Amino acid sequence: MRAKRKQLGLPPRIRLSKIQAETILAEKRSAIPADPAVVLTWEQASLLPPEARRGRTWLVRNSLSRLTLTGHKGGDKVRWHEAANIEIAYRHFAFQNPREIARDFLISESALKSQSCWEQLPPRRGAKVPWFILARAEHYIGEHHYIRRECLCKSGCFFWTSRKGGDRVSRRYRRSIAATHGIAA
């Protein structure tokens, strides 16, 4: 590796001790504004542990609409809204890697899987790319005739389905009926 680095004209690799790395990380964290009303950049929020992000708002990485998420004050959950659901769906349709989507949103992969399930996103085919390309999502949605539809039974609940003979009742409503009445909806 040293010969390749020298051949390419790159500077030598700098190795930091664990103490130096922790000192640098502490300095970066101390530069983060303490006021919870300040919207953090993704870089600032990514330096904080999940407990420190509680009650804070941060920008989603690589979001064209400058999407923000807010953590609950009492736990590690995130407040979801329609714009975040649409962004997750578009990233899913663009075949972005689920691990990278979770990193871009600063959520766990299980939270991402849960949101994708409620949105009734279709099974994915093809390679999973590490970055988000909006044009790929738009092409896939147009090619497969997907639309975002509101549930007939639960107002304000949206999900993705195909135009031809697609579902009209959301999975969220069906599961809530099954849970409350103990029957399959």
VOPAGU-2260 file (C-alpha; in pm, 1 decimal, decimal comma):
REM VOPAGU-2260
SITE   aa  ch    i         X         Y         Z
SITE  MET   A    0       0,0       0,0       0,0
SITE  ARG   A    1     286,5     238,9      77,4
SITE  ALA   A    2     429,0     197,6    -274,9
SITE  LYS   A    3      88,7     257,8    -435,8
SITE  ARG   A    4      35,7     569,6    -223,5
SITE  LYS   A    5     378,4     699,5    -322,5
SITE  GLN   A    6     313,4     618,4    -689,5
SITE  LEU   A    7     -11,9     816,3    -680,8
SITE  GLY   A    8     157,8    1107,1    -502,6
SITE  LEU   A    9     -60,2    1083,9    -191,3
SITE  PRO   A   10      60,1    1199,3     151,0
SITE  PRO   A   11     164,6     932,7     403,1
SITE  ARG   A   12    -103,6     778,7     619,4
SITE  ILE   A   13    -143,8     942,5     958,0
SITE  ARG   A   14    -214,3     709,0    1244,3
SITE  LEU   A   15    -385,4     850,8    1549,1
SITE  SER   A   16    -381,1     694,5    1889,2
SITE  LYS   A   17    -715,2     619,0    2053,8
SITE  ILE   A   18    -659,0     905,4    2296,6
SITE  GLN   A   19    -594,4    1153,5    2013,3
SITE  ALA   A   20    -903,4    1029,6    1824,8
SITE  GLU   A   21   -1120,9    1064,4    2136,3
SITE  THR   A   22    -986,0    1416,8    2196,0
SITE  ILE   A   23   -1068,0    1520,1    1838,9
SITE  LEU   A   24   -1416,6    1366,7    1865,6
SITE  ALA   A   25   -1477,8    1548,5    2196,8
SITE  GLU   A   26   -1373,1    1879,6    2036,2
SITE  LYS   A   27   -1613,3    1821,5    1746,1
SITE  ARG   A   28   -1897,5    1736,3    1985,5
SITE  SER   A   29   -1830,2    2047,7    2194,3
SITE  ALA   A   30   -1873,6    2259,2    1878,4
SITE  ILE   A   31   -2232,0    2131,5    1836,0
SITE  PRO   A   32   -2487,3    2393,5    1951,0
SITE  ALA   A   33   -2651,4    2299,6    2281,9
SITE  ASP   A   34   -2981,9    2470,4    2196,7
SITE  PRO   A   35   -3231,8    2195,1    2098,8
SITE  ALA   A   36   -3416,3    2440,6    1870,0
SITE  VAL   A   37   -3114,2    2455,2    1635,0
SITE  VAL   A   38   -3140,7    2220,3    1336,8
SITE  LEU   A   39   -2824,1    2011,2    1321,4
SITE  THR   A   40   -2648,9    1913,8    1002,5
SITE  TRP   A   41   -2617,9    1542,1     933,5
SITE  GLU   A   42   -2248,1    1554,1    1023,0
SITE  GLN   A   43   -2319,2    1712,4    1361,2
SITE  ALA   A   44   -2604,1    1473,0    1441,2
SITE  SER   A   45   -2399,9    1170,1    1336,0
SITE  LEU   A   46   -2136,3    1258,1    1599,1
SITE  LEU   A   47   -2397,1    1239,0    1875,1
SITE  PRO   A   48   -2506,8     909,1    2027,4
SITE  PRO   A   49   -2881,1     826,8    1995,4
SITE  GLU   A   50   -2943,4     939,8    2355,3
SITE  ALA   A   51   -2801,3    1286,2    2280,8
SITE  ARG   A   52   -3020,6    1319,8    1969,3
SITE  ARG   A   53   -3339,1    1294,8    2177,9
SITE  GLY   A   54   -3548,9    1607,8    2128,1
SITE  ARG   A   55   -3312,3    1735,8    1855,0
SITE  THR   A   56   -3384,4    1799,2    1486,0
SITE  TRP   A   57   -3137,2    1712,1    1212,0
SITE  LEU   A   58   -3108,8    1717,7     833,5
SITE  VAL   A   59   -3125,0    1393,8     636,9
SITE  ARG   A   60   -2808,3    1333,7     434,6
SITE  ASN   A   61   -2832,0    1371,3      54,2
SITE  SER   A   62   -3194,0    1488,6      65,0
SITE  LEU   A   63   -3293,4    1708,7    -227,9
SITE  SER   A   64   -3584,9    1857,6     -31,7
SITE  ARG   A   65   -3367,7    1936,4     277,7
SITE  LEU   A   66   -3575,2    1695,8     483,9
SITE  THR   A   67   -3544,9    1708,7     863,7
SITE  LEU   A   68   -3624,3    1450,2    1131,3
SITE  THR   A   69   -3685,6    1505,3    1502,2
SITE  GLY   A   70   -3616,2    1256,2    1780,4
SITE  HIS   A   71   -3862,2    1202,2    2064,4
SITE  LYS   A   72   -3755,0    1352,9    2394,7
SITE  GLY   A   73   -3831,2    1038,2    2591,7
SITE  GLY   A   74   -3680,3     767,8    2371,5
SITE  ASP   A   75   -3485,2     667,9    2065,4
SITE  LYS   A   76   -3786,3     692,2    1832,3
SITE  VAL   A   77   -3819,4     947,7    1552,8
SITE  ARG   A   78   -4125,1    1158,5    1469,9
SITE  TRP   A   79   -4239,6    1043,3    1125,5
SITE  HIS   A   80   -4418,2    1263,0     874,4
SITE  GLU   A   81   -4536,4    1218,8     516,6
SITE  ALA   A   82   -4232,2    1384,5     359,1
SITE  ALA   A   83   -4002,5    1134,6     536,5
SITE  ASN   A   84   -4218,2     842,0     422,4
SITE  ILE   A   85   -4208,6     964,0      62,3
SITE  GLU   A   86   -3830,5    1009,5      79,6
SITE  ILE   A   87   -3783,4     654,2     213,3
SITE  ALA   A   88   -4006,4     520,5     -64,6
SITE  TYR   A   89   -3814,7     705,1    -336,3
SITE  ARG   A   90   -3484,1     577,8    -197,4
SITE  HIS   A   91   -3631,9     228,0    -192,7
SITE  PHE   A   92   -3745,8     261,0    -555,7
SITE  ALA   A   93   -3396,5     387,9    -647,1
SITE  PHE   A   94   -3250,4      64,4    -507,4
SITE  GLN   A   95   -3042,7     245,8    -247,7
SITE  ASN   A   96   -2888,8       4,7       3,0
SITE  PRO   A   97   -3113,7     -20,2     315,8
SITE  ARG   A   98   -2810,9      14,5     543,1
SITE  GLU   A   99   -2719,6     341,2     369,6
SITE  ILE   A  100   -3079,7     467,9     387,1
SITE  ALA   A  101   -3075,9     403,5     763,2
SITE  ARG   A  102   -2740,9     586,2     793,5
SITE  ASP   A  103   -2869,6     882,1     588,9
SITE  PHE   A  104   -3173,8     910,9     818,9
SITE  LEU   A  105   -2973,0     828,2    1137,3
SITE  ILE   A  106   -3220,6     555,2    1232,0
SITE  SER   A  107   -3183,5     182,1    1289,8
SITE  GLU   A  108   -3239,7     -68,4    1011,8
SITE  SER   A  109   -3532,9    -216,0    1204,5
SITE  ALA   A  110   -3703,4     127,2    1214,6
SITE  LEU   A  111   -3646,8     158,6     839,1
SITE  LYS   A  112   -3791,6    -188,3     781,2
SITE  SER   A  113   -4097,5     -97,7     990,5
SITE  GLN   A  114   -4162,7     224,0     794,4
SITE  SER   A  115   -4117,0      41,4     462,8
SITE  CYS   A  116   -4366,7    -220,7     578,3
SITE  TRP   A  117   -4631,5      41,8     663,7
SITE  GLU   A  118   -4577,4     209,1     326,1
SITE  GLN   A  119   -4633,9    -130,2     155,6
SITE  LEU   A  120   -4326,3     -86,0     -58,1
SITE  PRO   A  121   -4289,1    -359,1    -322,5
SITE  PRO   A  122   -4016,2    -623,6    -325,2
SITE  ARG   A  123   -3695,5    -492,0    -477,9
SITE  ARG   A  124   -3506,6    -642,4    -765,1
SITE  GLY   A  125   -3161,2    -551,7    -890,4
SITE  ALA   A  126   -2839,3    -427,7    -737,8
SITE  LYS   A  127   -2845,9    -224,8    -418,4
SITE  VAL   A  128   -2646,1      92,4    -475,9
SITE  PRO   A  129   -2493,1     282,9    -180,9
SITE  TRP   A  130   -2616,6     625,0    -302,2
SITE  PHE   A  131   -2956,5     776,3    -384,4
SITE  ILE   A  132   -3035,6     857,7    -749,0
SITE  LEU   A  133   -3375,0    1026,8    -784,5
SITE  ALA   A  134   -3398,4     954,3   -1158,9
SITE  ARG   A  135   -3381,0     579,7   -1093,7
SITE  ALA   A  136   -3671,4     604,4    -850,6
SITE  GLU   A  137   -3884,5     807,8   -1091,5
SITE  HIS   A  138   -3807,7     565,2   -1373,9
SITE  TYR   A  139   -3899,7     261,2   -1162,5
SITE  ILE   A  140   -4224,9     419,0   -1038,5
SITE  GLY   A  141   -4328,7     513,9   -1393,4
SITE  GLU   A  142   -4228,1     180,3   -1542,1
SITE  HIS   A  143   -4418,5     -24,4   -1282,7
SITE  HIS   A  144   -4716,5     214,9   -1252,1
SITE  TYR   A  145   -4695,4     273,1    -876,1
SITE  ILE   A  146   -4898,4     548,4    -711,1
SITE  ARG   A  147   -4936,2     673,8    -357,3
SITE  ARG   A  148   -5292,4     610,7    -246,4
SITE  GLU   A  149   -5490,6     707,1      63,6
SITE  CYS   A  150   -5655,1     424,0     257,0
SITE  LEU   A  151   -6032,8     408,8     215,2
SITE  CYS   A  152   -6086,1     305,5     577,6
SITE  LYS   A  153   -5824,2     506,7     766,4
SITE  SER   A  154   -5806,9     872,9     672,9
SITE  GLY   A  155   -5463,2    1029,6     652,1
SITE  CYS   A  156   -5296,6     691,3     598,7
SITE  PHE   A  157   -5107,9     666,9     267,7
SITE  PHE   A  158   -4935,1     372,1     102,0
SITE  TRP   A  159   -4784,6     269,4    -233,2
SITE  THR   A  160   -4971,6      38,6    -468,5
SITE  SER   A  161   -5003,4     -34,6    -838,5
SITE  ARG   A  162   -5264,9     150,0   -1046,2
SITE  LYS   A  163   -5422,3    -161,3   -1193,0
SITE  GLY   A  164   -5622,7    -345,5    -931,8
SITE  GLY   A  165   -5402,2    -226,4    -645,6
SITE  ASP   A  166   -5503,0    -234,2    -280,3
SITE  ARG   A  167   -5744,6      28,9    -157,1
SITE  VAL   A  168   -5715,8     -57,2     212,7
SITE  SER   A  169   -5382,7     -11,0     390,0
SITE  ARG   A  170   -5187,7    -281,4     568,5
SITE  ARG   A  171   -5185,8     -55,7     875,6
SITE  TYR   A  172   -5566,8     -57,3     891,6
SITE  ARG   A  173   -5588,9    -434,3     832,5
SITE  ARG   A  174   -5338,5    -504,2    1110,6
SITE  SER   A  175   -5511,8    -267,3    1353,6
SITE  ILE   A  176   -5847,7    -441,4    1289,9
SITE  ALA   A  177   -5687,2    -783,5    1333,5
SITE  ALA   A  178   -5524,6    -670,5    1658,9
SITE  THR   A  179   -5836,9    -512,8    1810,3
SITE  HIS   A  180   -6091,6    -772,6    1697,8
SITE  GLY   A  181   -5872,9   -1080,8    1666,3
SITE  ILE   A  182   -5988,4   -1145,2    1311,1
SITE  ALA   A  183   -5817,2   -1135,9     974,9
SITE  ALA   A  184   -5931,5    -829,3     779,5
